[in-house]
Amino acid sequence: MIKFFLVATGLIIIGFFGVRRISKLPSRYDRKPRHINSWQALDQGIDPSTNDQATT
């Protein structure tokens, strides 16, 4: 009976660390773009109309 609880506890611990490791992997869609367009700048709180390239 004690062996069963030790094995069950061990499997739970191994499963916990396995899920934790998988959840830390970066998603392929979470990459940052090399160049930020005006829509992405607005999403990040940057006003694209105040940059050096804007001509008004």
N, C-alpha and C positions, 0 to 999 in steps of 0.2 A: 504494500500500500504506500509506503514512504517512497519507494522507487518511482511509483506512478506520479506522485506529486512533484518529485524532483525533475522527472522527464517533462512533465507538463509545464512546469515553471521554466525550464530551459527552453522549450519550444516557444513559449510566450515571449521570453526575452529576445530570442533570436528573431522572431517575427517582428517585434517592436523595432529593433535596430535595422532590420531589412526595410521596413516601411519608411523609417526615418531617412535612410540612405537614399531610397528611391525618390522621396519627396524633395530632397535637396538638389536633384539633378536639374540643370537648366533646361528650360523648354526651348525648342528650336525656333519658336515664334517670339521669344523674349529678347531678341537681339536689338541693339540700338542702331538706327540708321546712320550711315556715314554723313549724309547731308540732311539737314532738317528743312522740310518745306514749311510753308506758312501755316498749314493746318496743324502740323505736328508741333510747331512753335506755340500755337495757341493752346494746344493740349497741355503743354509744359508750363504755361503761364508767361510765355515770352510774347511781347507785342511785336509782331513782324513789321509794323509800320514805322518803328523807331530805330531800325538798324541802319548801318552805313550805306546799304545798297538802295534804300528807298529814295525815290526822287518824287518830290511833291511840288 
